[in-house]
Amino acid sequence: MWGRVRESGARFLNALRTEAKTGQEVRSHNLFEAAAAYVSACAEDDQERIEETAGWVSPEALSFGVNELACRAVIALARERDESPRTVARSLLGLPAA
Protein backbone atom coordinates (compact mmCIF):
# COMPACT_ATOMS: atom_id res chain seq x y z
CA MET A 1 0.00 0.00 0.00
CA TRP A 2 2.79 2.43 0.86
CA GLY A 3 4.33 1.76 -2.52
CA ARG A 4 1.18 3.02 -4.26
CA VAL A 5 1.09 6.12 -2.09
CA ARG A 6 4.74 6.80 -2.83
CA GLU A 7 4.17 6.34 -6.60
CA SER A 8 1.16 8.66 -6.56
CA GLY A 9 3.12 11.27 -4.65
CA ALA A 10 6.04 11.00 -7.06
CA ARG A 11 3.73 11.45 -10.06
CA PHE A 12 2.10 14.45 -8.41
CA LEU A 13 5.45 16.09 -7.68
CA ASN A 14 6.69 15.39 -11.21
CA ALA A 15 3.56 17.04 -12.60
CA LEU A 16 4.22 20.16 -10.50
CA ARG A 17 7.82 20.51 -11.62
CA THR A 18 8.40 23.00 -14.38
CA GLU A 19 11.43 22.60 -16.55
CA ALA A 20 12.96 25.43 -18.51
CA LYS A 21 12.38 24.93 -22.21
CA THR A 22 15.42 25.34 -24.42
CA GLY A 23 13.42 26.68 -27.33
CA GLN A 24 14.21 23.63 -29.41
CA GLU A 25 11.51 21.11 -30.06
CA VAL A 26 12.82 17.57 -30.05
CA ARG A 27 11.15 15.72 -32.86
CA SER A 28 11.49 12.13 -33.77
CA HIS A 29 12.65 11.04 -37.19
CA ASN A 30 10.95 8.31 -39.13
CA LEU A 31 13.00 5.46 -40.52
CA PHE A 32 12.79 6.60 -44.15
CA GLU A 33 14.00 10.09 -43.27
CA ALA A 34 16.83 8.55 -41.27
CA ALA A 35 17.74 6.19 -44.13
CA ALA A 36 17.76 9.00 -46.70
CA ALA A 37 19.96 11.20 -44.50
CA TYR A 38 22.26 8.29 -43.64
CA VAL A 39 22.76 7.18 -47.24
CA SER A 40 23.34 10.72 -48.49
CA ALA A 41 25.87 11.28 -45.68
CA CYS A 42 27.64 8.05 -46.68
CA ALA A 43 27.69 9.15 -50.33
CA GLU A 44 29.24 12.47 -49.30
CA ASP A 45 31.63 10.73 -46.85
CA ASP A 46 30.43 12.98 -44.01
CA GLN A 47 31.37 10.95 -40.93
CA GLU A 48 29.84 13.41 -38.47
CA ARG A 49 26.45 13.27 -40.20
CA ILE A 50 26.70 9.50 -40.57
CA GLU A 51 27.09 9.14 -36.81
CA GLU A 52 24.30 11.62 -36.11
CA THR A 53 21.76 10.05 -38.45
CA ALA A 54 22.63 6.51 -37.33
CA GLY A 55 21.32 7.47 -33.91
CA TRP A 56 17.93 8.71 -35.11
CA VAL A 57 16.34 5.26 -35.19
CA SER A 58 17.27 1.76 -34.06
CA PRO A 59 19.90 -0.09 -36.11
CA GLU A 60 17.25 -2.55 -37.30
CA ALA A 61 14.95 0.23 -38.48
CA LEU A 62 17.85 1.99 -40.21
CA SER A 63 18.81 -1.23 -41.97
CA PHE A 64 15.23 -1.72 -43.15
CA GLY A 65 15.05 1.90 -44.37
CA VAL A 66 18.35 1.66 -46.24
CA ASN A 67 17.21 -1.59 -47.86
CA GLU A 68 13.91 0.00 -48.92
CA LEU A 69 15.76 3.02 -50.31
CA ALA A 70 18.11 0.76 -52.28
CA CYS A 71 15.20 -1.19 -53.75
CA ARG A 72 13.37 1.96 -54.76
CA ALA A 73 16.51 3.49 -56.27
CA VAL A 74 17.28 0.38 -58.34
CA ILE A 75 13.69 0.21 -59.58
CA ALA A 76 13.74 3.91 -60.53
CA LEU A 77 17.04 3.55 -62.39
CA ALA A 78 15.85 0.39 -64.13
CA ARG A 79 12.77 2.19 -65.40
CA GLU A 80 14.86 5.18 -66.48
CA ARG A 81 17.36 2.98 -68.32
CA ASP A 82 14.74 0.56 -69.61
CA GLU A 83 16.70 -2.34 -68.10
CA SER A 84 15.91 -5.00 -65.54
CA PRO A 85 16.49 -4.20 -61.86
CA ARG A 86 18.97 -7.12 -61.73
CA THR A 87 21.05 -5.64 -64.56
CA VAL A 88 21.03 -2.20 -62.94
CA ALA A 89 21.98 -3.56 -59.49
CA ARG A 90 24.86 -5.56 -60.91
CA SER A 91 26.02 -2.56 -62.93
CA LEU A 92 25.96 -0.28 -59.86
CA LEU A 93 28.08 -2.77 -57.95
CA GLY A 94 30.51 -3.20 -60.83
CA LEU A 95 29.63 -6.84 -61.37
CA PRO A 96 29.63 -8.49 -64.77
CA ALA A 97 26.31 -9.01 -66.54
CA ALA A 98 24.64 -12.24 -65.56
N, CA and C of each residue as an Amber inpcrd file, in Angstrom:
protein
   294
   0.8140000  -1.1890000   0.0000000   0.0000000   0.0000000   0.0000000
   0.8590000   1.2550000   0.0000000   1.9430000   1.2420000   0.8000000
   2.7910000   2.4260000   0.8570000   3.4850000   2.6660000  -0.4810000
   3.7170000   1.6120000  -1.1990000   4.3260000   1.7620000  -2.5190000
   3.4330000   2.5440000  -3.4680000   2.1340000   2.2860000  -3.4080000
   1.1840000   3.0160000  -4.2560000   1.1210000   4.4820000  -3.8670000
   1.1200000   4.7310000  -2.5760000   1.0860000   6.1240000  -2.0920000
   2.3400000   6.8530000  -2.5470000   3.4710000   6.1940000  -2.4290000
   4.7410000   6.7960000  -2.8350000   4.7490000   7.0840000  -4.3420000
   4.2360000   6.1390000  -5.1430000   4.1740000   6.3420000  -6.6010000
   3.2500000   7.4910000  -6.9550000   2.0980000   7.5630000  -6.2960000
   1.1570000   8.6550000  -6.5650000   1.7830000  10.0000000  -6.2100000
   2.4670000  10.0290000  -5.0770000   3.1250000  11.2690000  -4.6540000
   4.2150000  11.6860000  -5.6330000   4.9750000  10.7100000  -6.1070000
   6.0420000  11.0050000  -7.0610000   5.4700000  11.5510000  -8.3710000
   4.3670000  10.9510000  -8.8350000   3.7280000  11.4480000 -10.0630000
   3.2080000  12.8590000  -9.8740000   2.6180000  13.1230000  -8.6940000
   2.0960000  14.4520000  -8.4130000   3.2170000  15.4840000  -8.3970000
   4.3240000  15.1580000  -7.7360000   5.4510000  16.0890000  -7.6830000
   6.0670000  16.3040000  -9.0650000   6.1600000  15.2520000  -9.8500000
   6.6860000  15.3900000 -11.2100000   5.7970000  16.2830000 -12.0570000
   4.4920000  16.2070000 -11.8440000   3.5600000  17.0430000 -12.5970000
   3.7070000  18.5070000 -12.2190000   4.0800000  18.7750000 -10.9590000
   4.2240000  20.1560000 -10.5020000   5.5240000  20.8050000 -10.9530000
   6.5190000  19.9840000 -11.2050000   7.8200000  20.5130000 -11.6160000
   7.7140000  21.1860000 -12.9760000   8.3580000  22.3220000 -13.0870000
   8.4020000  23.0010000 -14.3830000   9.8520000  23.0470000 -14.8200000
  10.0730000  22.6050000 -16.0110000  11.4290000  22.6010000 -16.5480000
  11.5600000  23.7280000 -17.5430000  12.7080000  24.3480000 -17.5570000
  12.9590000  25.4300000 -18.5080000  13.0560000  24.8340000 -19.9050000
  12.3420000  25.4000000 -20.8240000  12.3820000  24.9340000 -22.2150000
  13.5780000  25.5830000 -22.8990000  14.2390000  24.8310000 -23.7330000
  15.4190000  25.3370000 -24.4230000  15.0630000  26.0700000 -25.7010000
  13.8200000  26.0360000 -26.0840000  13.4160000  26.6850000 -27.3300000
  13.4920000  25.7490000 -28.5170000  14.1080000  24.6000000 -28.3300000
  14.2150000  23.6280000 -29.4090000  13.2350000  22.4980000 -29.1600000
  12.4360000  22.2330000 -30.1400000  11.5140000  21.1130000 -30.0560000
  12.2760000  19.8670000 -30.4820000  12.2010000  18.8310000 -29.6940000
  12.8210000  17.5740000 -30.0530000  11.7830000  16.7770000 -30.8330000
  12.1020000  16.4730000 -32.0680000  11.1490000  15.7180000 -32.8620000
  11.7950000  14.4080000 -33.2680000  10.9660000  13.4220000 -33.3790000
  11.4940000  12.1250000 -33.7690000  11.5590000  12.0390000 -35.2920000
  12.4700000  11.2400000 -35.7550000  12.6530000  11.0380000 -37.1870000
  12.0570000   9.6860000 -37.5520000  11.4330000   9.6200000 -38.7150000
  10.9460000   8.3110000 -39.1340000  12.0850000   7.5650000 -39.8310000
  11.9030000   6.2790000 -40.0140000  13.0040000   5.4590000 -40.5190000
  13.3920000   5.8000000 -41.9500000  12.4420000   6.2540000 -42.7690000
  12.7890000   6.5970000 -44.1470000  13.5780000   7.9010000 -44.2070000
  13.2330000   8.8460000 -43.3580000  13.9980000  10.0870000 -43.2690000
  15.4190000   9.7880000 -42.7870000  15.5200000   8.9280000 -41.7890000
  16.8330000   8.5480000 -41.2730000  17.6560000   7.8370000 -42.3450000
  17.0260000   6.9290000 -43.0840000  17.7370000   6.1950000 -44.1290000
  18.2200000   7.1300000 -45.2240000  17.3730000   8.0580000 -45.6480000
  17.7640000   8.9980000 -46.6980000  18.9340000   9.8680000 -46.2440000
  18.8730000  10.3600000 -45.0150000  19.9600000  11.2010000 -44.4960000
  21.2380000  10.3860000 -44.3230000  21.1030000   9.1560000 -43.8540000
  22.2640000   8.2870000 -43.6430000  22.9530000   7.9510000 -44.9580000
  22.1790000   7.5540000 -45.9440000  22.7550000   7.1820000 -47.2400000
  23.3950000   8.3900000 -47.9180000  22.7410000   9.5340000 -47.8580000
  23.3360000  10.7190000 -48.4870000  24.6170000  11.1340000 -47.7590000
  24.6490000  10.9780000 -46.4330000  25.8730000  11.2760000 -45.6830000
  26.9900000  10.3070000 -46.0600000  26.6350000   9.0360000 -46.2520000
  27.6350000   8.0520000 -46.6780000  28.1700000   8.3920000 -48.0670000
  27.2720000   8.7960000 -48.9640000  27.6890000   9.1520000 -50.3270000
  28.6140000  10.3590000 -50.3270000  28.4100000  11.2700000 -49.3880000
  29.2430000  12.4710000 -49.2970000  30.4270000  12.2740000 -48.3640000
  30.5620000  11.0730000 -47.7860000  31.6340000  10.7250000 -46.8540000
  31.7110000  11.7150000 -45.6900000  30.5420000  12.0540000 -45.1390000
  30.4280000  12.9830000 -44.0140000  30.2660000  12.1710000 -42.7270000
  31.3760000  11.8460000 -42.0930000  31.3720000  10.9540000 -40.9330000
  30.5450000  11.5100000 -39.7780000  30.6060000  12.7940000 -39.5560000
  29.8400000  13.4060000 -38.4680000  28.3310000  13.2030000 -38.6740000
  27.8740000  13.4490000 -39.8940000  26.4520000  13.2720000 -40.1960000
  26.0520000  11.8050000 -40.1960000  26.9680000  10.9380000 -40.6090000
  26.7010000   9.4960000 -40.5710000  26.4140000   9.0790000 -39.1330000
  27.2600000   9.4920000 -38.2150000  27.0880000   9.1370000 -36.8130000
  25.8110000   9.7350000 -36.2360000  25.5080000  10.9760000 -36.6070000
  24.2960000  11.6150000 -36.1100000  23.0420000  10.8920000 -36.5970000
  22.9740000  10.6510000 -37.8890000  21.7610000  10.0470000 -38.4520000
  21.6050000   8.5930000 -38.0400000  22.7040000   7.9070000 -37.7740000
  22.6330000   6.5140000 -37.3330000  21.9510000   6.4050000 -35.9760000
  21.9440000   7.4840000 -35.2160000  21.3160000   7.4720000 -33.9090000
  19.8530000   7.8810000 -33.9100000  19.3160000   8.2530000 -35.0510000
  17.9260000   8.7120000 -35.1130000  16.9310000   7.5920000 -34.8770000
  17.2380000   6.4050000 -35.3310000  16.3420000   5.2570000 -35.1850000
  17.1800000   4.0520000 -34.7770000  16.5300000   2.9670000 -34.4480000
  17.2660000   1.7630000 -34.0590000  18.0580000   1.2290000 -35.2600000
  19.1220000   0.4830000 -35.0060000  19.9000000  -0.0900000 -36.1150000
  19.0590000  -0.9640000 -37.0440000  18.1130000  -1.6910000 -36.4760000
  17.2540000  -2.5500000 -37.2980000  16.3730000  -1.7210000 -38.2260000
  15.8070000  -0.6420000 -37.6720000  14.9510000   0.2350000 -38.4770000
  15.7690000   0.9170000 -39.5640000  16.9880000   1.3470000 -39.2190000
  17.8480000   1.9910000 -40.2110000  18.1890000   1.0120000 -41.3290000
  18.4900000  -0.2140000 -40.9710000  18.8050000  -1.2290000 -41.9700000
  17.6200000  -1.4570000 -42.9000000  16.4240000  -1.5450000 -42.3340000
  15.2290000  -1.7160000 -43.1490000  15.0400000  -0.5180000 -44.0780000
  15.2170000   0.6930000 -43.5590000  15.0540000   1.9010000 -44.3710000
  16.0650000   1.9900000 -45.5000000  17.3150000   1.6440000 -45.2080000
  18.3550000   1.6640000 -46.2370000  18.0370000   0.6230000 -47.3110000
  17.5860000  -0.5490000 -46.9020000  17.2080000  -1.5930000 -47.8560000
  16.0640000  -1.1100000 -48.7410000  15.0600000  -0.5070000 -48.1510000
  13.9130000  -0.0050000 -48.9210000  14.3490000   1.0900000 -49.8910000
  15.2390000   1.9740000 -49.4360000  15.7630000   3.0230000 -50.3060000
  16.5280000   2.4300000 -51.4790000  17.3460000   1.4170000 -51.2190000
  18.1080000   0.7620000 -52.2810000  17.1740000   0.1250000 -53.3120000
  16.1550000  -0.5570000 -52.8240000  15.1950000  -1.1920000 -53.7470000
  14.5070000  -0.1590000 -54.6310000  14.0600000   0.9180000 -54.0050000
  13.3650000   1.9630000 -54.7640000  14.2960000   2.6430000 -55.7640000
  15.5500000   2.8450000 -55.3740000  16.5120000   3.4860000 -56.2700000
  16.8130000   2.5960000 -57.4810000  17.0020000   1.3160000 -57.2400000
  17.2850000   0.3830000 -58.3400000  16.0870000   0.3060000 -59.2840000
  14.8910000   0.2550000 -58.7360000  13.6890000   0.2080000 -59.5830000
  13.5690000   1.4820000 -60.4170000  13.8200000   2.6370000 -59.7960000
  13.7360000   3.9070000 -60.5280000  14.7750000   3.9660000 -61.6500000
  15.9990000   3.5510000 -61.3570000  17.0430000   3.5500000 -62.3860000
  16.7320000   2.5420000 -63.4960000  16.1950000   1.4050000 -63.1220000
  15.8550000   0.3910000 -64.1300000  14.7930000   0.9230000 -65.0900000
  13.7990000   1.5990000 -64.5470000  12.7680000   2.1880000 -65.4010000
  13.3510000   3.2710000 -66.2980000  14.2280000   4.0880000 -65.7180000
  14.8570000   5.1800000 -66.4800000  15.7230000   4.6410000 -67.6080000
  16.4500000   3.5740000 -67.3330000  17.3620000   2.9850000 -68.3220000
  16.6890000   1.9440000 -69.2110000  15.4730000   1.6020000 -68.8950000
  14.7380000   0.5550000 -69.6070000  15.5120000  -0.7610000 -69.5610000
  15.9780000  -1.0950000 -68.3460000  16.6980000  -2.3360000 -68.1000000
  16.0350000  -3.0520000 -66.9280000  16.4600000  -4.2700000 -66.6840000
  15.9140000  -4.9990000 -65.5430000  16.5860000  -4.5010000 -64.2530000
  15.8790000  -4.5820000 -63.1290000  16.4940000  -4.2010000 -61.8580000
  17.7640000  -5.0030000 -61.5540000  17.7860000  -6.2860000 -61.9600000
  18.9670000  -7.1170000 -61.7250000  20.1740000  -6.5700000 -62.4830000
  19.9660000  -6.1990000 -63.7430000  21.0500000  -5.6400000 -64.5610000
  21.5650000  -4.3420000 -63.9620000  20.6490000  -3.4880000 -63.5400000
  21.0310000  -2.2000000 -62.9430000  21.7950000  -2.4170000 -61.6390000
  21.3120000  -3.3000000 -60.7660000  21.9750000  -3.5570000 -59.4920000
  23.3850000  -4.0870000 -59.7190000  23.5370000  -5.0090000 -60.6230000
  24.8640000  -5.5640000 -60.9080000  25.7910000  -4.4950000 -61.4900000
  25.2410000  -3.6370000 -62.3400000  26.0250000  -2.5580000 -62.9330000
  26.5000000  -1.5740000 -61.8590000  25.5990000  -1.2150000 -60.9370000
  25.9570000  -0.2830000 -59.8560000  27.0490000  -0.8310000 -58.9680000
  27.0750000  -2.1400000 -58.7880000  28.0820000  -2.7730000 -57.9500000
  29.3400000  -3.1490000 -58.7260000  29.3380000  -2.8870000 -60.0260000
  30.5090000  -3.2040000 -60.8350000  30.6720000  -4.6700000 -61.1290000
  29.5770000  -5.3940000 -61.0970000  29.6260000  -6.8360000 -61.3710000
  29.3590000  -7.0860000 -62.8440000  29.8960000  -8.1770000 -63.3740000
  29.6340000  -8.4900000 -64.7710000  28.1620000  -8.8560000 -64.9990000
  27.7010000  -8.6680000 -66.2090000  26.3150000  -9.0060000 -66.5430000
  26.0950000 -10.4990000 -66.3490000  24.9370000 -10.8160000 -65.8240000
  24.6440000 -12.2380000 -65.5600000  24.1260000 -12.9130000 -66.8130000
